[in-house]
Amino acid sequence: MGRVVHFEIHADDPERAMKFYKEIFKWQFSKWGGEDYWLIITGKPEVRGIDGGLMKRKGNGPSAGQPVNSFVCTIDVDSIDEAS
């Protein structure tokens, strides 16, 4: 069975997004690499859960009435050939 192992949030304003997630969920962020990318720690290492990343959106955000297009989900599988 495939499990979600990582997620990414794409945001127009990363600083505003990080402020929101810090205040509401107590997530922690650390800058990673040279790009506008931050690793997200969602909880204590000894507590089950997944961590992720937040990055500056590289294109336009969704228009009014358009489906959400700002989240990436990575799923771990034993074999991509068998999973497809």
Backbone bond lengths (Angstrom), bond angles and torsions (degrees), N, CA, C in turn:
res aa  C-N    CA-C-N  psi(-1)  N-CA   C-N-CA  omega(-1)  CA-C   N-CA-C  phi
1 M - - - 1.446 - - 1.527 108.22 -
2 G 1.340 116.71 134.36 1.460 121.37 177.77 1.521 111.21 -79.08
3 R 1.319 115.82 140.83 1.468 120.81 178.81 1.519 109.49 -122.63
4 V 1.314 115.63 144.38 1.456 120.17 173.01 1.526 107.48 -67.66
5 V 1.340 116.49 126.23 1.461 120.65 -177.19 1.529 112.87 -119.06
6 H 1.319 116.73 -11.50 1.465 120.60 -178.58 1.520 107.92 -162.58
7 F 1.331 116.54 149.32 1.458 120.54 174.59 1.518 109.29 -136.77
8 E 1.330 116.04 157.14 1.457 121.39 174.93 1.520 109.17 -131.79
9 I 1.307 114.82 138.52 1.457 122.07 174.59 1.525 106.78 -110.86
10 H 1.328 116.45 127.16 1.458 121.99 177.31 1.524 107.42 -101.37
11 A 1.327 117.54 124.58 1.464 121.43 -173.60 1.527 111.35 -129.72
12 D 1.333 115.92 139.95 1.467 120.76 174.94 1.526 110.77 -63.81
13 D 1.312 116.62 -38.15 1.463 123.11 -177.42 1.534 108.14 -127.02
14 P 1.349 117.52 87.28 1.466 120.12 -176.52 1.526 114.06 -55.40
15 E 1.328 118.02 -39.39 1.468 120.11 -179.41 1.525 110.80 -62.12
16 R 1.323 117.15 -42.99 1.465 121.01 178.26 1.527 110.34 -64.95
17 A 1.337 116.80 -42.44 1.465 120.63 179.50 1.527 110.84 -63.25
18 M 1.343 117.17 -44.59 1.463 119.63 179.95 1.525 110.96 -63.27
19 K 1.316 117.27 -40.18 1.464 120.74 177.74 1.529 109.97 -59.19
20 F 1.334 116.86 -44.59 1.462 121.51 179.47 1.527 110.97 -60.38
21 Y 1.341 117.91 -52.63 1.462 121.13 -176.12 1.530 112.24 -67.58
22 K 1.341 116.96 -33.13 1.470 120.18 175.74 1.523 110.69 -64.37
23 E 1.337 116.01 -47.02 1.467 120.17 -176.51 1.524 112.61 -70.55
24 I 1.311 117.56 -42.63 1.466 121.31 -174.58 1.526 112.25 -81.09
25 F 1.347 117.42 -46.25 1.467 121.19 -173.36 1.522 114.34 -110.58
26 K 1.341 117.48 -4.37 1.476 122.26 -179.06 1.526 112.50 65.27
27 W 1.339 117.81 26.35 1.457 121.46 177.19 1.523 109.62 -68.93
28 Q 1.348 115.57 153.39 1.461 122.13 177.53 1.525 108.54 -113.21
29 F 1.323 116.53 145.03 1.462 122.12 -177.62 1.515 109.95 -125.65
30 S 1.337 116.44 142.65 1.463 120.49 173.36 1.525 108.20 -138.66
31 K 1.333 115.19 132.49 1.465 121.77 -179.13 1.511 108.85 -61.80
32 W 1.341 115.75 140.23 1.456 120.28 -178.73 1.516 109.01 -137.45
33 G 1.317 116.91 127.90 1.458 121.40 177.46 1.521 112.72 72.28
34 G 1.327 115.01 -174.63 1.453 121.08 -177.68 1.514 114.22 -86.50
35 E 1.307 117.84 -18.05 1.465 122.43 -178.81 1.525 110.41 -81.02
36 D 1.320 115.37 177.29 1.468 121.36 173.50 1.525 108.51 -79.91
37 Y 1.337 116.12 77.53 1.465 121.89 -176.57 1.525 108.57 -139.72
38 W 1.324 115.58 134.58 1.463 121.86 179.12 1.517 109.22 -128.90
39 L 1.328 116.99 135.25 1.459 121.32 172.17 1.522 108.12 -78.04
40 I 1.328 116.07 143.88 1.461 121.61 -179.21 1.519 109.01 -114.05
41 I 1.315 116.53 127.38 1.463 122.77 171.71 1.525 105.80 -104.90
42 T 1.328 116.46 116.12 1.467 120.31 -174.48 1.524 113.65 -93.26
43 G 1.331 116.97 -10.41 1.463 118.98 -179.57 1.512 111.07 -174.77
44 K 1.296 115.56 -174.23 1.460 121.67 -179.46 1.527 109.70 -71.25
45 P 1.350 117.47 144.56 1.463 120.86 -178.49 1.530 113.83 -57.89
46 E 1.330 117.08 -30.91 1.469 119.58 -177.15 1.532 112.46 -81.36
47 V 1.327 117.37 -4.52 1.463 121.11 179.10 1.524 108.56 -104.77
48 R 1.320 116.19 130.98 1.455 121.44 -177.12 1.528 110.93 -61.37
49 G 1.313 116.01 138.84 1.455 121.91 178.52 1.513 110.26 165.62
50 I 1.316 116.97 -177.25 1.462 120.16 178.02 1.520 109.63 -123.38
51 D 1.311 115.22 151.17 1.450 122.25 175.50 1.521 107.92 -108.12
52 G 1.305 116.59 175.17 1.451 118.40 -175.47 1.507 112.95 -156.79
53 G 1.325 113.86 -154.09 1.449 121.41 179.81 1.515 110.60 -144.13
54 L 1.313 115.21 159.06 1.456 121.70 176.05 1.513 106.98 -131.68
55 M 1.322 116.64 134.56 1.454 119.95 -179.61 1.515 110.96 -138.58
56 K 1.326 115.64 158.38 1.454 120.52 175.77 1.521 107.97 -70.22
57 R 1.329 115.89 131.05 1.464 121.32 179.01 1.526 108.90 -60.86
58 K 1.325 116.91 134.89 1.456 121.84 -176.48 1.525 112.96 -91.65
59 G 1.312 117.52 -7.45 1.465 120.96 178.67 1.513 109.79 -136.76
60 N 1.321 115.26 -165.30 1.459 120.44 178.52 1.519 111.04 -71.02
61 G 1.311 115.74 146.99 1.460 121.35 174.23 1.520 110.28 -75.34
62 P 1.323 117.46 173.34 1.459 120.31 -179.56 1.529 111.37 -64.71
63 S 1.330 115.32 142.56 1.463 121.46 174.64 1.519 109.15 -82.29
64 A 1.326 116.27 166.26 1.468 120.79 177.29 1.527 109.73 -56.23
65 G 1.321 116.36 129.96 1.460 121.95 179.28 1.522 114.83 83.42
66 Q 1.322 117.98 -6.88 1.464 121.87 179.26 1.521 109.35 -84.06
67 P 1.348 117.91 147.08 1.465 119.75 177.61 1.536 111.23 -62.63
68 V 1.305 115.72 159.55 1.464 121.93 177.37 1.524 109.18 -60.29
69 N 1.319 116.70 137.35 1.468 120.37 177.36 1.522 111.20 -142.01
70 S 1.322 116.02 46.28 1.460 117.68 -174.64 1.523 113.93 -135.53
71 F 1.311 117.21 28.54 1.459 120.30 -176.88 1.524 108.82 -140.08
72 V 1.328 116.79 134.56 1.464 122.53 176.19 1.516 107.57 -119.82
73 C 1.314 116.15 135.84 1.459 122.20 -177.39 1.531 108.42 -124.17
74 T 1.332 118.48 125.25 1.461 122.85 178.95 1.521 108.73 -104.50
75 I 1.346 115.38 127.90 1.467 121.44 -177.78 1.520 108.90 -116.57
76 D 1.315 116.67 132.22 1.460 123.43 179.50 1.525 109.85 -88.69
77 V 1.334 116.20 130.13 1.469 121.38 175.12 1.522 108.08 -133.68
78 D 1.330 116.45 155.36 1.463 120.46 178.88 1.524 111.40 -67.06
79 S 1.346 116.42 -40.06 1.458 121.39 -177.88 1.523 109.20 -144.63
80 I 1.325 116.82 122.34 1.458 120.09 178.86 1.526 110.39 -64.91
81 D 1.336 117.22 -33.14 1.466 120.48 178.72 1.524 111.13 -65.66
82 E 1.321 117.15 -42.65 1.461 120.42 179.67 1.527 111.75 -72.98
83 A 1.325 117.26 -28.23 1.464 120.57 -178.58 1.523 112.22 -77.14
84 S 1.338 117.30 -22.60 1.473 119.41 -176.33 1.504 113.43 -86.34
